[in-house]
Amino acid sequence: MLAEIDIGGVFVAPITAYAVCAIPMTLLIRFLLQRSGLARWFWHLSLFDVALYAGVLCLLVRYA
């Protein structure tokens, strides 16, 4: 459920917490893809990284 987060009396939008949580998850998935050799299948790795981050963020917002 989306609700504001109280940090020291300041309300922070919940998307901020989800965005911060999506970073290590994206880095972990990217690391696993590179270690398994699947990362070389992607033509533009930087574009894939952005798309992967957006996908992880969307899944976090949807199911967390």
mmJSON file of the N, C-alpha and C atoms, coordinates in Angstrom:
{"data_MODEL":{"atom_site":{
"group_PDB":["ATOM","ATOM","ATOM","ATOM","ATOM","ATOM","ATOM","ATOM","ATOM","ATOM","ATOM","ATOM","ATOM","ATOM","ATOM","ATOM","ATOM","ATOM","ATOM","ATOM","ATOM","ATOM","ATOM","ATOM","ATOM","ATOM","ATOM","ATOM","ATOM","ATOM","ATOM","ATOM","ATOM","ATOM","ATOM","ATOM","ATOM","ATOM","ATOM","ATOM","ATOM","ATOM","ATOM","ATOM","ATOM","ATOM","ATOM","ATOM","ATOM","ATOM","ATOM","ATOM","ATOM","ATOM","ATOM","ATOM","ATOM","ATOM","ATOM","ATOM","ATOM","ATOM","ATOM","ATOM","ATOM","ATOM","ATOM","ATOM","ATOM","ATOM","ATOM","ATOM","ATOM","ATOM","ATOM","ATOM","ATOM","ATOM","ATOM","ATOM","ATOM","ATOM","ATOM","ATOM","ATOM","ATOM","ATOM","ATOM","ATOM","ATOM","ATOM","ATOM","ATOM","ATOM","ATOM","ATOM","ATOM","ATOM","ATOM","ATOM","ATOM","ATOM","ATOM","ATOM","ATOM","ATOM","ATOM","ATOM","ATOM","ATOM","ATOM","ATOM","ATOM","ATOM","ATOM","ATOM","ATOM","ATOM","ATOM","ATOM","ATOM","ATOM","ATOM","ATOM","ATOM","ATOM","ATOM","ATOM","ATOM","ATOM","ATOM","ATOM","ATOM","ATOM","ATOM","ATOM","ATOM","ATOM","ATOM","ATOM","ATOM","ATOM","ATOM","ATOM","ATOM","ATOM","ATOM","ATOM","ATOM","ATOM","ATOM","ATOM","ATOM","ATOM","ATOM","ATOM","ATOM","ATOM","ATOM","ATOM","ATOM","ATOM","ATOM","ATOM","ATOM","ATOM","ATOM","ATOM","ATOM","ATOM","ATOM","ATOM","ATOM","ATOM","ATOM","ATOM","ATOM","ATOM","ATOM","ATOM","ATOM","ATOM","ATOM","ATOM","ATOM","ATOM","ATOM","ATOM","ATOM","ATOM","ATOM","ATOM"],
"id":[1,2,3,4,5,6,7,8,9,10,11,12,13,14,15,16,17,18,19,20,21,22,23,24,25,26,27,28,29,30,31,32,33,34,35,36,37,38,39,40,41,42,43,44,45,46,47,48,49,50,51,52,53,54,55,56,57,58,59,60,61,62,63,64,65,66,67,68,69,70,71,72,73,74,75,76,77,78,79,80,81,82,83,84,85,86,87,88,89,90,91,92,93,94,95,96,97,98,99,100,101,102,103,104,105,106,107,108,109,110,111,112,113,114,115,116,117,118,119,120,121,122,123,124,125,126,127,128,129,130,131,132,133,134,135,136,137,138,139,140,141,142,143,144,145,146,147,148,149,150,151,152,153,154,155,156,157,158,159,160,161,162,163,164,165,166,167,168,169,170,171,172,173,174,175,176,177,178,179,180,181,182,183,184,185,186,187,188,189,190,191,192],
"type_symbol":["N","C","C","N","C","C","N","C","C","N","C","C","N","C","C","N","C","C","N","C","C","N","C","C","N","C","C","N","C","C","N","C","C","N","C","C","N","C","C","N","C","C","N","C","C","N","C","C","N","C","C","N","C","C","N","C","C","N","C","C","N","C","C","N","C","C","N","C","C","N","C","C","N","C","C","N","C","C","N","C","C","N","C","C","N","C","C","N","C","C","N","C","C","N","C","C","N","C","C","N","C","C","N","C","C","N","C","C","N","C","C","N","C","C","N","C","C","N","C","C","N","C","C","N","C","C","N","C","C","N","C","C","N","C","C","N","C","C","N","C","C","N","C","C","N","C","C","N","C","C","N","C","C","N","C","C","N","C","C","N","C","C","N","C","C","N","C","C","N","C","C","N","C","C","N","C","C","N","C","C","N","C","C","N","C","C","N","C","C","N","C","C"],
"label_atom_id":["N","CA","C","N","CA","C","N","CA","C","N","CA","C","N","CA","C","N","CA","C","N","CA","C","N","CA","C","N","CA","C","N","CA","C","N","CA","C","N","CA","C","N","CA","C","N","CA","C","N","CA","C","N","CA","C","N","CA","C","N","CA","C","N","CA","C","N","CA","C","N","CA","C","N","CA","C","N","CA","C","N","CA","C","N","CA","C","N","CA","C","N","CA","C","N","CA","C","N","CA","C","N","CA","C","N","CA","C","N","CA","C","N","CA","C","N","CA","C","N","CA","C","N","CA","C","N","CA","C","N","CA","C","N","CA","C","N","CA","C","N","CA","C","N","CA","C","N","CA","C","N","CA","C","N","CA","C","N","CA","C","N","CA","C","N","CA","C","N","CA","C","N","CA","C","N","CA","C","N","CA","C","N","CA","C","N","CA","C","N","CA","C","N","CA","C","N","CA","C","N","CA","C","N","CA","C","N","CA","C","N","CA","C","N","CA","C","N","CA","C","N","CA","C"],
"label_alt_id":[null,null,null,null,null,null,null,null,null,null,null,null,null,null,null,null,null,null,null,null,null,null,null,null,null,null,null,null,null,null,null,null,null,null,null,null,null,null,null,null,null,null,null,null,null,null,null,null,null,null,null,null,null,null,null,null,null,null,null,null,null,null,null,null,null,null,null,null,null,null,null,null,null,null,null,null,null,null,null,null,null,null,null,null,null,null,null,null,null,null,null,null,null,null,null,null,null,null,null,null,null,null,null,null,null,null,null,null,null,null,null,null,null,null,null,null,null,null,null,null,null,null,null,null,null,null,null,null,null,null,null,null,null,null,null,null,null,null,null,null,null,null,null,null,null,null,null,null,null,null,null,null,null,null,null,null,null,null,null,null,null,null,null,null,null,null,null,null,null,null,null,null,null,null,null,null,null,null,null,null,null,null,null,null,null,null,null,null,null,null,null,null],
"label_comp_id":["MET","MET","MET","LEU","LEU","LEU","ALA","ALA","ALA","GLU","GLU","GLU","ILE","ILE","ILE","ASP","ASP","ASP","ILE","ILE","ILE","GLY","GLY","GLY","GLY","GLY","GLY","VAL","VAL","VAL","PHE","PHE","PHE","VAL","VAL","VAL","ALA","ALA","ALA","PRO","PRO","PRO","ILE","ILE","ILE","THR","THR","THR","ALA","ALA","ALA","TYR","TYR","TYR","ALA","ALA","ALA","VAL","VAL","VAL","CYS","CYS","CYS","ALA","ALA","ALA","ILE","ILE","ILE","PRO","PRO","PRO","MET","MET","MET","THR","THR","THR","LEU","LEU","LEU","LEU","LEU","LEU","ILE","ILE","ILE","ARG","ARG","ARG","PHE","PHE","PHE","LEU","LEU","LEU","LEU","LEU","LEU","GLN","GLN","GLN","ARG","ARG","ARG","SER","SER","SER","GLY","GLY","GLY","LEU","LEU","LEU","ALA","ALA","ALA","ARG","ARG","ARG","TRP","TRP","TRP","PHE","PHE","PHE","TRP","TRP","TRP","HIS","HIS","HIS","LEU","LEU","LEU","SER","SER","SER","LEU","LEU","LEU","PHE","PHE","PHE","ASP","ASP","ASP","VAL","VAL","VAL","ALA","ALA","ALA","LEU","LEU","LEU","TYR","TYR","TYR","ALA","ALA","ALA","GLY","GLY","GLY","VAL","VAL","VAL","LEU","LEU","LEU","CYS","CYS","CYS","LEU","LEU","LEU","LEU","LEU","LEU","VAL","VAL","VAL","ARG","ARG","ARG","TYR","TYR","TYR","ALA","ALA","ALA"],
"label_asym_id":["A","A","A","A","A","A","A","A","A","A","A","A","A","A","A","A","A","A","A","A","A","A","A","A","A","A","A","A","A","A","A","A","A","A","A","A","A","A","A","A","A","A","A","A","A","A","A","A","A","A","A","A","A","A","A","A","A","A","A","A","A","A","A","A","A","A","A","A","A","A","A","A","A","A","A","A","A","A","A","A","A","A","A","A","A","A","A","A","A","A","A","A","A","A","A","A","A","A","A","A","A","A","A","A","A","A","A","A","A","A","A","A","A","A","A","A","A","A","A","A","A","A","A","A","A","A","A","A","A","A","A","A","A","A","A","A","A","A","A","A","A","A","A","A","A","A","A","A","A","A","A","A","A","A","A","A","A","A","A","A","A","A","A","A","A","A","A","A","A","A","A","A","A","A","A","A","A","A","A","A","A","A","A","A","A","A","A","A","A","A","A","A"],
"label_entity_id":["1","1","1","1","1","1","1","1","1","1","1","1","1","1","1","1","1","1","1","1","1","1","1","1","1","1","1","1","1","1","1","1","1","1","1","1","1","1","1","1","1","1","1","1","1","1","1","1","1","1","1","1","1","1","1","1","1","1","1","1","1","1","1","1","1","1","1","1","1","1","1","1","1","1","1","1","1","1","1","1","1","1","1","1","1","1","1","1","1","1","1","1","1","1","1","1","1","1","1","1","1","1","1","1","1","1","1","1","1","1","1","1","1","1","1","1","1","1","1","1","1","1","1","1","1","1","1","1","1","1","1","1","1","1","1","1","1","1","1","1","1","1","1","1","1","1","1","1","1","1","1","1","1","1","1","1","1","1","1","1","1","1","1","1","1","1","1","1","1","1","1","1","1","1","1","1","1","1","1","1","1","1","1","1","1","1","1","1","1","1","1","1"],
"label_seq_id":[1,1,1,2,2,2,3,3,3,4,4,4,5,5,5,6,6,6,7,7,7,8,8,8,9,9,9,10,10,10,11,11,11,12,12,12,13,13,13,14,14,14,15,15,15,16,16,16,17,17,17,18,18,18,19,19,19,20,20,20,21,21,21,22,22,22,23,23,23,24,24,24,25,25,25,26,26,26,27,27,27,28,28,28,29,29,29,30,30,30,31,31,31,32,32,32,33,33,33,34,34,34,35,35,35,36,36,36,37,37,37,38,38,38,39,39,39,40,40,40,41,41,41,42,42,42,43,43,43,44,44,44,45,45,45,46,46,46,47,47,47,48,48,48,49,49,49,50,50,50,51,51,51,52,52,52,53,53,53,54,54,54,55,55,55,56,56,56,57,57,57,58,58,58,59,59,59,60,60,60,61,61,61,62,62,62,63,63,63,64,64,64],
"pdbx_PDB_ins_code":[null,null,null,null,null,null,null,null,null,null,null,null,null,null,null,null,null,null,null,null,null,null,null,null,null,null,null,null,null,null,null,null,null,null,null,null,null,null,null,null,null,null,null,null,null,null,null,null,null,null,null,null,null,null,null,null,null,null,null,null,null,null,null,null,null,null,null,null,null,null,null,null,null,null,null,null,null,null,null,null,null,null,null,null,null,null,null,null,null,null,null,null,null,null,null,null,null,null,null,null,null,null,null,null,null,null,null,null,null,null,null,null,null,null,null,null,null,null,null,null,null,null,null,null,null,null,null,null,null,null,null,null,null,null,null,null,null,null,null,null,null,null,null,null,null,null,null,null,null,null,null,null,null,null,null,null,null,null,null,null,null,null,null,null,null,null,null,null,null,null,null,null,null,null,null,null,null,null,null,null,null,null,null,null,null,null,null,null,null,null,null,null],
"Cartn_x":[0.837,0.0,0.882,0.557,1.324,0.91,1.856,1.609,2.865,2.688,3.831,4.734,6.024,7.012,7.47,7.453,7.843,9.315,10.149,11.579,11.891,12.006,12.329,11.287,10.03,8.963,8.684,9.408,9.204,8.579,7.46,6.807,7.465,7.814,8.482,7.547,7.507,6.654,7.116,6.18,6.563,7.375,7.244,8.02,9.512,9.874,11.281,11.861,11.126,11.591,11.671,10.686,10.712,11.884,12.16,13.263,14.603,14.753,15.997,16.132,15.039,15.075,15.313,14.921,15.085,16.537,17.342,18.739,19.543,19.575,20.364,19.804,18.49,17.909,18.346,18.366,18.809,20.285,21.095,22.521,22.765,21.986,22.12,21.751,20.653,20.238,21.27,21.781,22.8,24.071,24.479,25.656,25.455,24.281,23.998,23.98,23.454,23.446,24.86,25.719,27.093,27.885,27.669,28.388,27.964,26.699,26.208,26.5,26.918,27.232,26.047,24.907,23.72,23.738,24.589,24.621,25.148,25.913,26.447,25.391,24.226,23.132,22.452,22.677,22.011,22.867,22.224,22.931,23.434,22.594,22.933,22.756,23.846,23.771,23.257,23.604,23.126,21.614,21.099,19.655,18.956,19.563,19.0,19.001,20.053,20.111,18.967,18.683,17.578,16.246,16.075,14.834,14.686,15.783,15.744,15.361,15.953,15.612,14.136,13.642,12.232,11.328,11.709,10.913,10.894,12.048,12.12,11.319,11.43,10.674,9.172,8.739,7.311,6.821,7.615,7.216,7.169,8.105,8.074,6.831,6.512,5.338,4.068,4.035,2.831,2.603,3.662,3.485,4.0,4.607,5.108,4.097],
"Cartn_y":[-1.181,0.0,1.245,2.181,3.414,4.361,4.754,5.706,6.549,7.761,8.64,8.075,8.346,7.887,9.094,8.952,10.046,9.894,10.82,10.817,12.114,12.032,13.205,14.301,13.941,14.923,15.433,14.929,15.332,14.156,14.407,13.361,13.239,12.018,11.723,10.853,11.112,10.328,8.87,7.936,6.521,6.082,6.77,6.398,6.563,7.462,7.661,6.415,5.84,4.618,3.463,3.358,2.299,2.488,3.732,4.005,3.64,3.919,3.573,2.056,1.36,-0.101,-0.781,-0.148,-0.752,-0.732,0.175,0.283,-0.978,-1.453,-2.667,-3.902,-3.962,-5.096,-5.097,-3.921,-3.806,-4.155,-3.689,-4.004,-5.499,-6.153,-7.593,-8.353,-7.988,-8.65,-8.412,-7.2,-6.885,-7.693,-7.818,-8.619,-10.077,-10.62,-12.009,-12.208,-11.243,-11.341,-11.298,-10.473,-10.385,-11.645,-12.18,-13.395,-14.609,-14.654,-15.798,-15.663,-14.494,-14.29,-13.853,-13.645,-13.235,-11.757,-10.974,-9.532,-9.23,-10.121,-9.835,-9.97,-10.481,-10.586,-9.246,-8.298,-7.005,-6.059,-5.406,-4.541,-3.277,-2.64,-1.371,-1.574,-1.867,-2.253,-1.123,0.114,1.24,1.399,1.231,1.302,0.157,-1.017,-2.148,-1.884,-1.261,-0.952,-0.035,0.962,1.875,1.131,0.293,-0.474,-1.476,-2.09,-3.03,-2.314,-1.146,-0.366,0.028,0.475,0.858,-0.342,-1.488,-2.693,-3.124,-3.095,-3.46,-2.473,-1.193,-0.178,-0.377,-0.667,-0.912,-2.124,-3.191,-4.384,-4.111,-3.311,-2.956,-2.148,-1.185,-0.35,-1.188,-2.092,-2.894,-3.924,-4.621,-5.763,-5.559,-4.436,-4.229,-3.488],
"Cartn_z":[0.0,0.0,0.0,-0.828,-0.912,0.209,1.014,2.093,2.272,2.752,2.953,4.043,3.902,4.865,5.67,6.991,7.875,8.246,7.779,8.106,8.833,10.13,10.935,10.856,10.752,10.68,9.278,8.298,6.906,6.165,5.522,4.753,3.381,3.034,1.767,0.938,-0.354,-1.242,-1.255,-1.324,-1.288,-2.502,-3.618,-4.8,-4.542,-3.631,-3.29,-2.629,-1.705,-1.04,-2.026,-2.902,-3.907,-4.867,-5.245,-6.167,-5.542,-4.262,-3.57,-3.444,-3.173,-3.055,-4.402,-5.475,-6.8,-7.264,-6.733,-7.178,-6.853,-5.584,-5.331,-6.036,-6.198,-6.91,-8.371,-8.986,-10.373,-10.497,-9.563,-9.601,-9.432,-8.587,-8.395,-9.666,-10.291,-11.53,-12.626,-12.706,-13.719,-13.479,-12.221,-11.882,-12.281,-11.985,-12.343,-13.857,-14.581,-16.042,-16.612,-16.033,-16.516,-16.174,-14.986,-14.578,-15.393,-15.785,-16.554,-18.045,-18.486,-19.89,-20.732,-20.114,-20.862,-21.231,-20.578,-20.846,-22.245,-22.826,-24.165,-25.251,-24.916,-25.883,-26.122,-25.238,-25.352,-26.188,-27.134,-28.064,-27.377,-26.603,-25.956,-24.456,-23.762,-22.357,-21.462,-21.774,-20.962,-21.076,-22.269,-22.469,-21.747,-21.775,-21.045,-19.547,-19.023,-17.592,-17.171,-17.973,-17.665,-17.726,-18.737,-18.869,-17.729,-17.324,-16.204,-14.915,-14.679,-13.488,-13.499,-14.643,-14.745,-14.504,-15.024,-14.81,-13.356,-12.71,-11.291,-10.453,-10.768,-10.034,-10.207,-11.421,-11.662,-10.882,-10.846,-10.097,-8.596,-8.101,-6.681,-6.331,-7.159,-6.894,-6.986,-7.937,-8.157,-7.055,-6.631,-5.736,-4.317,-4.015,-2.646,-1.8],
"occupancy":[1.0,1.0,1.0,1.0,1.0,1.0,1.0,1.0,1.0,1.0,1.0,1.0,1.0,1.0,1.0,1.0,1.0,1.0,1.0,1.0,1.0,1.0,1.0,1.0,1.0,1.0,1.0,1.0,1.0,1.0,1.0,1.0,1.0,1.0,1.0,1.0,1.0,1.0,1.0,1.0,1.0,1.0,1.0,1.0,1.0,1.0,1.0,1.0,1.0,1.0,1.0,1.0,1.0,1.0,1.0,1.0,1.0,1.0,1.0,1.0,1.0,1.0,1.0,1.0,1.0,1.0,1.0,1.0,1.0,1.0,1.0,1.0,1.0,1.0,1.0,1.0,1.0,1.0,1.0,1.0,1.0,1.0,1.0,1.0,1.0,1.0,1.0,1.0,1.0,1.0,1.0,1.0,1.0,1.0,1.0,1.0,1.0,1.0,1.0,1.0,1.0,1.0,1.0,1.0,1.0,1.0,1.0,1.0,1.0,1.0,1.0,1.0,1.0,1.0,1.0,1.0,1.0,1.0,1.0,1.0,1.0,1.0,1.0,1.0,1.0,1.0,1.0,1.0,1.0,1.0,1.0,1.0,1.0,1.0,1.0,1.0,1.0,1.0,1.0,1.0,1.0,1.0,1.0,1.0,1.0,1.0,1.0,1.0,1.0,1.0,1.0,1.0,1.0,1.0,1.0,1.0,1.0,1.0,1.0,1.0,1.0,1.0,1.0,1.0,1.0,1.0,1.0,1.0,1.0,1.0,1.0,1.0,1.0,1.0,1.0,1.0,1.0,1.0,1.0,1.0,1.0,1.0,1.0,1.0,1.0,1.0,1.0,1.0,1.0,1.0,1.0,1.0],
"B_iso_or_equiv":[0.0,0.0,0.0,0.0,0.0,0.0,0.0,0.0,0.0,0.0,0.0,0.0,0.0,0.0,0.0,0.0,0.0,0.0,0.0,0.0,0.0,0.0,0.0,0.0,0.0,0.0,0.0,0.0,0.0,0.0,0.0,0.0,0.0,0.0,0.0,0.0,0.0,0.0,0.0,0.0,0.0,0.0,0.0,0.0,0.0,0.0,0.0,0.0,0.0,0.0,0.0,0.0,0.0,0.0,0.0,0.0,0.0,0.0,0.0,0.0,0.0,0.0,0.0,0.0,0.0,0.0,0.0,0.0,0.0,0.0,0.0,0.0,0.0,0.0,0.0,0.0,0.0,0.0,0.0,0.0,0.0,0.0,0.0,0.0,0.0,0.0,0.0,0.0,0.0,0.0,0.0,0.0,0.0,0.0,0.0,0.0,0.0,0.0,0.0,0.0,0.0,0.0,0.0,0.0,0.0,0.0,0.0,0.0,0.0,0.0,0.0,0.0,0.0,0.0,0.0,0.0,0.0,0.0,0.0,0.0,0.0,0.0,0.0,0.0,0.0,0.0,0.0,0.0,0.0,0.0,0.0,0.0,0.0,0.0,0.0,0.0,0.0,0.0,0.0,0.0,0.0,0.0,0.0,0.0,0.0,0.0,0.0,0.0,0.0,0.0,0.0,0.0,0.0,0.0,0.0,0.0,0.0,0.0,0.0,0.0,0.0,0.0,0.0,0.0,0.0,0.0,0.0,0.0,0.0,0.0,0.0,0.0,0.0,0.0,0.0,0.0,0.0,0.0,0.0,0.0,0.0,0.0,0.0,0.0,0.0,0.0,0.0,0.0,0.0,0.0,0.0,0.0],
"pdbx_formal_charge":[null,null,null,null,null,null,null,null,null,null,null,null,null,null,null,null,null,null,null,null,null,null,null,null,null,null,null,null,null,null,null,null,null,null,null,null,null,null,null,null,null,null,null,null,null,null,null,null,null,null,null,null,null,null,null,null,null,null,null,null,null,null,null,null,null,null,null,null,null,null,null,null,null,null,null,null,null,null,null,null,null,null,null,null,null,null,null,null,null,null,null,null,null,null,null,null,null,null,null,null,null,null,null,null,null,null,null,null,null,null,null,null,null,null,null,null,null,null,null,null,null,null,null,null,null,null,null,null,null,null,null,null,null,null,null,null,null,null,null,null,null,null,null,null,null,null,null,null,null,null,null,null,null,null,null,null,null,null,null,null,null,null,null,null,null,null,null,null,null,null,null,null,null,null,null,null,null,null,null,null,null,null,null,null,null,null,null,null,null,null,null,null],
"auth_seq_id":[1,1,1,2,2,2,3,3,3,4,4,4,5,5,5,6,6,6,7,7,7,8,8,8,9,9,9,10,10,10,11,11,11,12,12,12,13,13,13,14,14,14,15,15,15,16,16,16,17,17,17,18,18,18,19,19,19,20,20,20,21,21,21,22,22,22,23,23,23,24,24,24,25,25,25,26,26,26,27,27,27,28,28,28,29,29,29,30,30,30,31,31,31,32,32,32,33,33,33,34,34,34,35,35,35,36,36,36,37,37,37,38,38,38,39,39,39,40,40,40,41,41,41,42,42,42,43,43,43,44,44,44,45,45,45,46,46,46,47,47,47,48,48,48,49,49,49,50,50,50,51,51,51,52,52,52,53,53,53,54,54,54,55,55,55,56,56,56,57,57,57,58,58,58,59,59,59,60,60,60,61,61,61,62,62,62,63,63,63,64,64,64],
"auth_comp_id":["MET","MET","MET","LEU","LEU","LEU","ALA","ALA","ALA","GLU","GLU","GLU","ILE","ILE","ILE","ASP","ASP","ASP","ILE","ILE","ILE","GLY","GLY","GLY","GLY","GLY","GLY","VAL","VAL","VAL","PHE","PHE","PHE","VAL","VAL","VAL","ALA","ALA","ALA","PRO","PRO","PRO","ILE","ILE","ILE","THR","THR","THR","ALA","ALA","ALA","TYR","TYR","TYR","ALA","ALA","ALA","VAL","VAL","VAL","CYS","CYS","CYS","ALA","ALA","ALA","ILE","ILE","ILE","PRO","PRO","PRO","MET","MET","MET","THR","THR","THR","LEU","LEU","LEU","LEU","LEU","LEU","ILE","ILE","ILE","ARG","ARG","ARG","PHE","PHE","PHE","LEU","LEU","LEU","LEU","LEU","LEU","GLN","GLN","GLN","ARG","ARG","ARG","SER","SER","SER","GLY","GLY","GLY","LEU","LEU","LEU","ALA","ALA","ALA","ARG","ARG","ARG","TRP","TRP","TRP","PHE","PHE","PHE","TRP","TRP","TRP","HIS","HIS","HIS","LEU","LEU","LEU","SER","SER","SER","LEU","LEU","LEU","PHE","PHE","PHE","ASP","ASP","ASP","VAL","VAL","VAL","ALA","ALA","ALA","LEU","LEU","LEU","TYR","TYR","TYR","ALA","ALA","ALA","GLY","GLY","GLY","VAL","VAL","VAL","LEU","LEU","LEU","CYS","CYS","CYS","LEU","LEU","LEU","LEU","LEU","LEU","VAL","VAL","VAL","ARG","ARG","ARG","TYR","TYR","TYR","ALA","ALA","ALA"],
"auth_asym_id":["A","A","A","A","A","A","A","A","A","A","A","A","A","A","A","A","A","A","A","A","A","A","A","A","A","A","A","A","A","A","A","A","A","A","A","A","A","A","A","A","A","A","A","A","A","A","A","A","A","A","A","A","A","A","A","A","A","A","A","A","A","A","A","A","A","A","A","A","A","A","A","A","A","A","A","A","A","A","A","A","A","A","A","A","A","A","A","A","A","A","A","A","A","A","A","A","A","A","A","A","A","A","A","A","A","A","A","A","A","A","A","A","A","A","A","A","A","A","A","A","A","A","A","A","A","A","A","A","A","A","A","A","A","A","A","A","A","A","A","A","A","A","A","A","A","A","A","A","A","A","A","A","A","A","A","A","A","A","A","A","A","A","A","A","A","A","A","A","A","A","A","A","A","A","A","A","A","A","A","A","A","A","A","A","A","A","A","A","A","A","A","A"],
"auth_atom_id":["N","CA","C","N","CA","C","N","CA","C","N","CA","C","N","CA","C","N","CA","C","N","CA","C","N","CA","C","N","CA","C","N","CA","C","N","CA","C","N","CA","C","N","CA","C","N","CA","C","N","CA","C","N","CA","C","N","CA","C","N","CA","C","N","CA","C","N","CA","C","N","CA","C","N","CA","C","N","CA","C","N","CA","C","N","CA","C","N","CA","C","N","CA","C","N","CA","C","N","CA","C","N","CA","C","N","CA","C","N","CA","C","N","CA","C","N","CA","C","N","CA","C","N","CA","C","N","CA","C","N","CA","C","N","CA","C","N","CA","C","N","CA","C","N","CA","C","N","CA","C","N","CA","C","N","CA","C","N","CA","C","N","CA","C","N","CA","C","N","CA","C","N","CA","C","N","CA","C","N","CA","C","N","CA","C","N","CA","C","N","CA","C","N","CA","C","N","CA","C","N","CA","C","N","CA","C","N","CA","C","N","CA","C","N","CA","C","N","CA","C","N","CA","C"],
"pdbx_PDB_model_num":[1,1,1,1,1,1,1,1,1,1,1,1,1,1,1,1,1,1,1,1,1,1,1,1,1,1,1,1,1,1,1,1,1,1,1,1,1,1,1,1,1,1,1,1,1,1,1,1,1,1,1,1,1,1,1,1,1,1,1,1,1,1,1,1,1,1,1,1,1,1,1,1,1,1,1,1,1,1,1,1,1,1,1,1,1,1,1,1,1,1,1,1,1,1,1,1,1,1,1,1,1,1,1,1,1,1,1,1,1,1,1,1,1,1,1,1,1,1,1,1,1,1,1,1,1,1,1,1,1,1,1,1,1,1,1,1,1,1,1,1,1,1,1,1,1,1,1,1,1,1,1,1,1,1,1,1,1,1,1,1,1,1,1,1,1,1,1,1,1,1,1,1,1,1,1,1,1,1,1,1,1,1,1,1,1,1,1,1,1,1,1,1]
}}}
